[in-house]
Each structure stands twice: as C-alpha cells, then as structure tokens.
C-alpha cells in the first residue's frame, strides 16, 4: 500500500479550504460601481411657446415622414438599407456577438478527439501500435473570472447594438439635412435667376433712357455691375447644388452622379411640422442610443474589474482522458485495450511582481473613465436638446420678420422701377431696392431651410430614428429617474 495514499484526501481538503478562504477575499463589485447620479431636470427650459404633443418612441421612429416630403422619406430609407458605413457598423455588431459566443464557450467543458497509427522497426523486428481517445477538460469558475468575462462580453454586445442604432439616428439626420440644403440651394438659385432677369430688364430700360438723353452712362454702368454681381452668384449656387446631390447619392450607397436626374427638378424645402413630438428629459436619455452605449460601457468596465480581481486567486481545472490502445486494428476495440485517466489541478499565482494587482488598478481606472464618459454623454445630450429648442424658437421668429421684409422689399422694388420708368426717381433708388429685394428673398429662403433643419437636429437630439426594444428602453433609467429634480 502506498503510504502517501492516506494523505491525499487531507491535502485535497486543505486545498479546498484555502480556496474557500480566498474566495471570501475576492472583490466582485468594487465600491462606487453604480452609475453616477445626475440631476436631470423635469422639463426643458427652452420649450416655452412650443406646441408639444405627447411623444413616444414610435412617433419619433420615423420622424422624417412628418416633414411631408415623399422623396426625402425614400432617400432616408435607402440610406438606412445601403449606406456602407452603416453596414460596417452592422458587421461590427455581428463580430461582437461572435466574440461573446467565444467567451461563453470558455465556461463549458471541452472535449477533443485524437487518433494515431505508428509503425516502428528495431533490428529485424517490426511492430505496429494504434490508439484512439477522447480528452476532456473543464475549468471550475470558483471565483467568477470566466463569468465576469462573459458579463463584459454581454455588455460589449449591448454597446455595439446601441452604437448601431446611434449610427442610424445620425445617418437619417444627415440625409435629411443634406436634402434640405439641396432644396435650399435650388430655391436660392431660382431667386437669383428671377432677380437677374429683373435686373436685365432694368438695364435695358436704362440703355433706352441713356439713348434718349434722359440719363447718363453712369446709371447704365451701375445697372451692368448689378447684373454681373447677381450673375456671379449663379455658378456658386449651381456648384453647391451639385455637391449636395453627390453627397446624397453617396449616403444612399450609390455613385455620386446616380441621383442627378432624380433630383434635377426644383422642389420646395420640406416644411417644418407645426407641432413637436417632444419628450421630457428623462425619457430622452432612455431614447438616445449614445446614452445607452455609455451606460453599457460602464457595465463592461465594471465586469472587467471583477474579472481582473478574480484572476489574482487560484484556478481549478478538471481533466480526463479515455482511449484505446492496441498493437493491431483488430484488437483495438477489445476491452483490454481501454486506457483511462482522471486529472485535477490547481494553479496559484504566488509571485508576479504585483502585476495582478496592477491589472486590477488598470481596470478600475478604466471604469472611472467610463463613468466620467457617461456623465459627459448625458450632459451633452441635454445640451443638444436645449440648443435645438432655442434654435427652433429663434429661427421661427426670424422667419416671420423676414417674411414681412420680403413683402415690403418686393413692393418697394416694383414702385421704384415704375417711377424710374416715368422719370420720377433716379437709378440709385432702383438699384438699392433691387439689392434689398434679392437679399431679403435669399435670407427668407435660407431661414426657411434653417428652421426645418433645426427640427431635424431636435429630433436627432431626442434620439429619434429608431425604436428601442423593451430591454433597451430601460437603459439610462437607473441614473436618470432617481436623480430627476
């Protein structure tokens, strides 16, 4: 009898007791791991005077349809299907899910099969040997290192999902803003050409009056200068218009010239909705994908702290093998050829120069960075909504004033041209009224486009453009709801 055999149970029991004692020392949830508490206001400070119906994720999911432009809706849907950058983000999500499956597989036992055939010769004798077997191994996750790694991978998948939804939100807004800019360039080009035609008529009248001796060549040269200045705006607007068409084509996953014919016809700028689907601040934080992504990054960093802490303690592994070994293939399946073995092992880090503890500190600082990034993301989200609301209010009032200015400028230009034809005013008056008309009309067109663009930016700031799933809709609520003023 082996004298050491009686000691093995004692050694095994001692190792188990040491492992349990160390397990009590493992820190799986470091202090201060919760999301930072933030004071989220209950209402938006800039929403006064804005008609705000009840909003829901469903009403914000397809906000571009509320602009009343079928072509815009088509372009946004095309971009969401075919944009290369968005498809790359979708591939990143699939990669993250596959990496999570790799991590999950580490918690399950592994089983490998093997087989070999050998022929050897020694002097005048030769011999054969054949073997086949199965090898199994399983790491016991006593301190939760593997489970923490899986938790971090799950959080990474949620982060990738939120990043994808954030890319959808940004892409829809970018397509809409580019489309609005294109229609604005078309309207400004029409205004410039109409004013150019009017100025050329004035130039012709000036020529006739100069030939009749009713005016001087100075008026004619001034009229020519006004015509050329207005004509110089046309190429610039045409170039900007072409660039907007090219940008829309690329956003929808097509070559730059693919939409030239489709967008050649002049159409008005999409009108901003009369009502805003505006959420309260806490709901906005639950809706915005970037806030959800920031929260899941905190969860991933927290899990990695636990994983690094658990790596400081012993690891346990069970293994075994079952095989067949024989000198001939015929006897390989006989019972006498069965060979089996069972192995248990423990690995204890004893001396690593403090690397394991340093790795815990590395992950703890990564957690702190993620927490601060979450705070920054939430504050930025609140600021973007407030800024967008302020812009909507200011630009709406500006557009009303410009509308009145355009009406007055048009009347003044008409009266000045009539009186100039009758010789009642000088050409300088005509020139000033025409310049004022062109400037006010151009400003009104730009203000109309800017107001619609403000609504687009507001819907983007509210997180519109996707529909959160039930699990995702709760993201952000843990920090936002308790801290609401």
C-alpha positions in Angstrom: 0.0 0.0 0.0 1.3 3.5 -0.9 2.0 5.4 2.4 1.1 8.7 0.7 -2.3 7.5 -0.4 -3.8 8.3 3.0 -2.5 11.8 2.8 -4.2 12.7 -0.5 -7.7 13.3 1.0 -6.1 15.6 3.6 -4.2 17.6 1.0 -7.3 17.8 -1.2 -9.4 19.0 1.8 -6.8 21.6 2.7 -6.6 22.9 -0.8 -10.4 23.2 -0.9 -10.4 25.1 2.4 -7.7 27.5 1.2 -9.7 28.1 -2.0 -12.9 28.9 0.0 -11.0 31.3 2.2 -9.5 33.1 -0.7 -13.0 33.2 -2.3 -14.2 35.2 0.6 -11.5 37.7 -0.1 -12.4 38.2 -3.7 -14.0 41.5 -4.6 -16.5 41.1 -7.4 -18.2 44.5 -7.0 -15.8 47.4 -6.3 -17.1 50.3 -4.2 -18.7 53.1 -6.2 -19.6 50.8 -9.1 -23.1 52.3 -9.7 -23.7 54.9 -12.4 -23.1 58.4 -11.3 -26.1 60.3 -10.0 -27.1 63.2 -12.3 -29.5 66.0 -11.7 -31.8 65.7 -14.7 -34.4 68.5 -15.0 -38.1 67.6 -15.2 -38.8 69.9 -18.2 -36.9 71.7 -20.9 -36.2 75.3 -20.1 -36.5 76.4 -23.8 -39.8 74.7 -24.6 -42.0 77.8 -23.8 -44.2 78.8 -26.6 -43.7 75.5 -28.5 -46.7 73.2 -29.1 -45.6 69.9 -27.5 -47.9 66.9 -28.0 -47.3 63.6 -26.2 -44.2 61.8 -27.7 -43.4 58.1 -27.8 -40.6 56.1 -29.3 -42.9 55.0 -32.1 -43.8 58.6 -33.0 -40.1 59.5 -33.2 -39.0 56.4 -35.0 -39.9 57.8 -38.5 -39.8 61.5 -37.8 -38.8 62.3 -41.4 -42.3 61.3 -42.6 -43.7 64.2 -40.6 -41.9 66.7 -43.0 -44.3 65.8 -45.7 -41.7 65.0 -48.5 -42.1 61.6 -50.1 -38.7 61.9 -51.9 -36.9 62.6 -48.6 -38.5 59.6 -46.9 -37.4 57.4 -49.8 -33.8 58.7 -49.6 -33.7 58.1 -45.8 -35.0 54.6 -46.2 -32.5 53.9 -49.0 -29.6 55.2 -46.8 -30.7 53.0 -43.9 -30.6 50.0 -46.1 -27.5 50.6 -48.3 -25.1 53.1 -46.6 -21.6 51.5 -46.4 -20.7 53.0 -43.1 -23.9 51.7 -41.5 -23.4 48.2 -42.9 -19.9 48.3 -41.4 -21.4 49.1 -38.0 -23.8 46.1 -38.5 -20.8 43.9 -39.2 -19.1 45.2 -36.0 -22.3 44.1 -34.1 -22.2 40.6 -35.6 -18.5 40.4 -34.7 -19.2 41.4 -31.1 -21.9 38.7 -30.9 -19.5 36.1 -32.2 -16.8 37.2 -29.7 -19.4 36.9 -26.9 -20.1 33.3 -28.1 -16.4 32.6 -27.9 -16.3 33.8 -24.3 -19.3 31.8 -23.4 -17.8 28.7 -24.7 -15.0 29.0 -22.2 -17.4 28.3 -19.4 -18.4 24.9 -20.8 -16.3 21.7 -20.7 -14.1 21.0 -23.8 -13.8 17.6 -25.5 -11.1 16.7 -28.0 -10.7 13.5 -30.1 -7.4 12.1 -31.2 -6.1 9.0 -33.1 -2.7 7.8 -34.2 -1.0 4.9 -36.0 2.6 4.0 -35.6 5.0 1.5 -37.3 8.4 1.0 -35.8 11.4 -1.2 -36.6 14.2 -2.3 -34.4 16.8 -4.6 -35.9 15.0 -7.5 -37.7 11.7 -6.9 -35.9 8.9 -4.5 -36.7 5.9 -3.5 -34.7 2.7 -1.6 -35.0 0.7 0.4 -32.5 -2.7 2.1 -32.8 -4.5 4.4 -30.5 -7.7 6.5 -30.3 -9.0 8.6 -27.5 -11.0 11.4 -26.1 -9.6 14.2 -23.9 -11.9 16.3 -21.7 -11.1 19.4 -19.6 -13.1 21.9 -17.6 -12.1 24.9 -15.6 -14.1 25.4 -12.4 -15.0 29.1 -12.2 -14.8 29.3 -8.4 -14.0 33.0 -8.2 -16.2 34.1 -11.1 -13.4 35.1 -13.5 -15.0 33.5 -16.5 -18.5 34.6 -15.6 -17.2 38.2 -15.3 -15.6 37.9 -18.7 -19.0 36.7 -20.1 -20.7 39.6 -18.4 -18.3 42.1 -20.0 -18.9 40.5 -23.4 -22.6 40.8 -23.0 -22.2 44.4 -22.2 -20.0 44.8 -25.3 -22.8 43.4 -27.4 -25.3 45.8 -26.0 -22.8 48.6 -26.6 -22.4 47.5 -30.3 -26.2 47.4 -30.6 -26.6 50.9 -29.2 -23.7 52.1 -31.4 -25.5 50.7 -34.5 -28.8 52.5 -33.5 -26.9 55.7 -32.9 -25.4 55.4 -36.4 -29.0 55.0 -37.8 -30.1 58.2 -35.9 -27.1 60.2 -37.2 -27.5 58.8 -40.8 -31.2 59.7 -41.0 -30.5 63.2 -39.8 -27.5 63.7 -42.2 -29.6 62.6 -45.2 -32.4 65.0 -44.2 -30.0 67.9 -43.6 -28.3 67.3 -46.9 -31.7 67.1 -48.7 -32.9 70.3 -47.0 -29.7 72.0 -48.1 -30.2 70.8 -51.7 -33.7 72.2 -51.8 -32.5 75.4 -50.3 -29.8 75.8 -53.0 -32.5 75.2 -55.6 -34.7 77.9 -54.2 -31.9 80.4 -53.9 -30.9 79.6 -57.5 -34.5 80.4 -58.6 -34.5 83.6 -56.7 -31.1 84.7 -58.1 -32.2 83.9 -61.7 -35.5 85.7 -61.2 -33.7 88.8 -59.9 -31.2 88.5 -62.6 -34.0 88.6 -65.2 -35.5 91.7 -63.5 -32.2 93.5 -63.4 -31.6 92.8 -67.1 -34.9 94.4 -67.8 -33.8 97.4 -65.8 -30.6 97.5 -67.7 -32.5 97.6 -70.9 -34.7 100.4 -69.7 -31.5 102.3 -68.6 -30.0 101.9 -72.1 -33.1 103.3 -73.7 -33.2 106.2 -71.3 -29.5 106.9 -72.0 -30.0 106.8 -75.7 -32.9 109.2 -75.3 -30.7 111.5 -73.3 -32.8 111.1 -70.1 -29.9 109.6 -68.0 -26.2 109.3 -68.0 -23.9 106.5 -68.8 -23.2 106.2 -65.0 -26.6 104.7 -64.5 -26.0 102.2 -67.3 -22.7 101.1 -65.8 -24.3 100.7 -62.4 -27.0 98.6 -63.9 -24.4 96.4 -65.6 -22.5 96.0 -62.4 -25.7 94.9 -60.5 -26.4 92.4 -63.3 -22.9 90.9 -63.2 -22.9 90.7 -59.4 -26.1 88.7 -59.4 -25.0 86.5 -62.3 -21.8 85.7 -60.3 -23.9 84.0 -57.6 -25.4 81.5 -60.1 -22.3 79.4 -60.7 -21.6 79.2 -56.9 -25.2 78.0 -56.2 -25.0 75.5 -59.0 -21.8 74.1 -57.7 -23.2 73.8 -54.2 -26.3 72.1 -55.6 -24.2 69.5 -57.5 -22.2 68.8 -54.3 -25.4 68.2 -52.3 -26.7 65.8 -55.0 -23.4 63.9 -54.9 -23.4 63.7 -51.1 -27.0 62.3 -51.1 -26.0 59.7 -53.6 -23.0 58.5 -51.5 -25.1 58.5 -48.3 -27.5 56.1 -50.1 -24.7 53.8 -51.2 -24.6 54.9 -54.8 -22.1 56.6 -57.1 -22.0 60.4 -56.8 -23.9 61.0 -60.1 -26.6 58.4 -59.6 -29.2 61.0 -58.3 -28.6 63.8 -60.8 -31.7 63.0 -62.9 -33.9 62.1 -59.9 -33.1 65.4 -58.1 -32.9 67.7 -61.1 -36.5 69.0 -60.8 -36.9 72.0 -58.5 -39.0 71.3 -55.3 -39.7 73.4 -52.2 -37.9 72.9 -49.0 -39.7 70.5 -46.7 -41.9 72.3 -44.2 -41.2 72.0 -40.5 -44.1 70.4 -38.6 -46.4 72.8 -36.7 -46.2 70.5 -33.6 -43.1 69.0 -32.0 -43.1 65.5 -30.6 -41.0 66.5 -27.6 -40.1 64.1 -24.8 -39.3 65.1 -21.2 -35.6 64.9 -20.3 -35.6 61.5 -18.5 -37.4 59.9 -21.5 -34.9 61.5 -23.9 -32.0 59.8 -22.0 -33.7 56.5 -22.3 -34.3 57.0 -26.0 -30.8 58.2 -27.1 -28.5 55.4 -28.2 -25.4 57.2 -27.2 -26.5 57.4 -23.6 -27.4 53.7 -23.7 -24.0 52.9 -25.1 -22.2 54.9 -22.5 -24.1 53.0 -19.8 -23.3 49.6 -21.2 -19.6 50.7 -21.4 -19.7 51.3 -17.6 -21.2 47.8 -17.1 -18.5 46.3 -19.3 -15.8 48.1 -17.4 -17.2 47.0 -14.1 -17.2 43.4 -15.2 -13.6 43.7 -16.3 -12.6 45.0 -12.8 -14.2 41.8 -11.3 -12.5 39.7 -13.9 -9.1 41.2 -13.1 -9.7 40.8 -9.4 -10.7 37.1 -9.7 -7.5 36.4 -11.8 -5.5 37.0 -8.6 -6.8 33.8 -7.0 -6.3 30.1 -7.7 -7.8 28.5 -10.7 -9.0 24.9 -10.7 -9.2 22.5 -13.6 -10.6 19.0 -14.1 -9.4 16.8 -16.9 -9.6 13.3 -18.1 -8.9 11.0 -21.0 -10.4 7.8 -22.3 -8.6 5.9 -25.0 -8.0 2.7 -26.9 -4.5 1.4 -27.5 -3.5 -1.9 -29.2 -0.9 -3.4 -31.5 -3.4 -4.3 -34.2 -6.5 -2.7 -35.5 -8.5 -5.9 -34.8 -7.8 -5.8 -31.1 -8.3 -2.0 -30.8 -11.9 -2.4 -29.8 -11.4 -5.1 -27.3 -11.9 -4.3 -23.6 -8.4 -4.9 -22.6 -7.1 -2.1 -24.8 -9.1 0.6 -22.8 -6.9 3.2 -21.1 -8.3 5.9 -18.9 -7.0 8.7 -16.7 -8.5 11.5 -14.5 -6.6 14.6 -13.5 -7.4 17.6 -11.2 -5.1 20.6 -11.0 -4.8 23.9 -9.2 -2.8 26.9 -10.3 -2.0 29.5 -7.7 -0.2 32.8 -8.5 2.5 33.2 -5.9 5.0 35.8 -7.2 4.3 38.1 -10.1 5.9 41.3 -9.0 2.5 42.9 -8.3 1.3 42.5 -11.9 -2.1 41.1 -10.9 -2.9 43.9 -8.5 -1.7 46.5 -11.1 -4.0 44.9 -13.6 -6.9 45.4 -11.2 -5.9 49.1 -10.8 -5.8 49.4 -14.6 -9.3 48.1 -14.9 -10.5 50.3 -12.1 -9.2 53.4 -13.8 -10.9 52.2 -17.0 -14.1 52.0 -15.0 -13.7 55.6 -13.8 -13.1 56.8 -17.3 -16.3 55.0 -18.4 -18.3 56.6 -15.6 -17.0 60.1 -16.5 -17.7 59.5 -20.2 -21.3 58.6 -19.2 -21.6 61.9 -17.3 -20.3 63.8 -20.3 -22.6 62.0 -22.7 -25.7 62.7 -20.6 -24.8 66.4 -20.2 -24.1 66.7 -23.9 -27.5 65.1 -24.7 -29.3 67.6 -22.5 -27.4 70.5 -24.1 -28.2 69.4 -27.6 -31.9 69.3 -27.0 -31.8 72.7 -25.2 -29.8 74.2 -28.1 -32.1 72.8 -30.7 -35.2 74.1 -28.9 -33.6 77.5 -28.6 -32.7 77.5 -32.3 -36.3 76.5 -33.3 -37.8 79.4 -31.4 -35.3 81.9 -32.6 -35.3 80.9 -36.2 -39.2 80.8 -36.3 -39.3 84.4 -35.1 -36.6 85.4 -37.6 -38.5 83.8 -40.4 -41.7 85.8 -39.6 -39.7 89.0 -39.7 -38.0 88.1 -43.0 -41.4 87.3 -44.5 -42.6 90.8 -43.7 -39.3 92.2 -45.0 -39.7 90.3 -48.3 -43.2 91.7 -48.9 -42.0 95.2 -48.2 -38.9 94.8 -50.4 -40.9 93.5 -53.3 -43.4 96.4 -53.1 -40.5 98.9 -52.9 -38.7 97.4 -55.9 -41.9 97.4 -58.0 -42.7 101.0 -57.1 -39.1 102.1 -57.7 -39.0 100.5 -61.2 -42.3 102.1 -62.2 -41.3 105.5 -61.0 -37.9 105.2 -62.7 -39.6 104.4 -66.0 -41.6 107.6 -65.5 -38.5 109.6 -64.6 -39.7 110.3 -61.1 -36.8 108.7 -59.2 -33.1 108.3 -60.0 -31.5 104.9 -60.8 -29.7 104.7 -57.4 -33.1 104.2 -55.8 -33.9 101.4 -58.2 -30.5 99.8 -57.6 -30.9 99.9 -53.8 -34.5 98.4 -53.8 -33.4 95.6 -56.2 -30.5 94.7 -53.9 -32.7 94.8 -50.9 -35.2 92.5 -52.6 -32.6 90.0 -53.6 -31.1 90.0 -50.1 -34.4 89.6 -48.3 -35.6 86.9 -50.6 -32.4 85.0 -50.3 -32.4 85.4 -46.5 -36.0 84.2 -46.3 -35.2 81.1 -48.3 -32.3 80.3 -46.1 -34.3 81.0 -42.9 -37.0 78.6 -44.1 -34.4 75.8 -44.7 -32.7 76.6 -41.4 -35.9 76.3 -39.4 -36.6 72.8 -41.0 -33.0 71.8 -40.3 -33.5 72.9 -36.6 -36.4 70.5 -36.3 -34.2 67.7 -37.8 -31.5 68.4 -35.3 -34.1 68.5 -32.5 -35.4 65.1 -33.5 -31.8 63.8 -33.6 -31.1 65.2 -30.2 -34.3 63.5 -28.8 -32.9 60.2 -30.1 -35.5 59.8 -32.9 -34.8 57.4 -35.8 -35.1 54.1 -34.1 -37.5 52.1 -31.8 -35.9 50.9 -28.5 -36.6 47.3 -27.6 -38.1 46.6 -24.1 -34.7 45.7 -22.7 -33.1 48.8 -24.3 -35.8 51.2 -23.3 -34.8 50.8 -19.7 -31.3 51.9 -20.3 -30.4 55.2 -18.7 -33.4 55.0 -16.3 -31.3 53.8 -13.4 -29.3 57.0 -13.3 -31.9 59.5 -14.8 -35.1 58.7 -12.9 -33.8 58.7 -9.3 -31.8 61.9 -9.9 -34.7 63.9 -11.5 -35.3 67.2 -9.8 
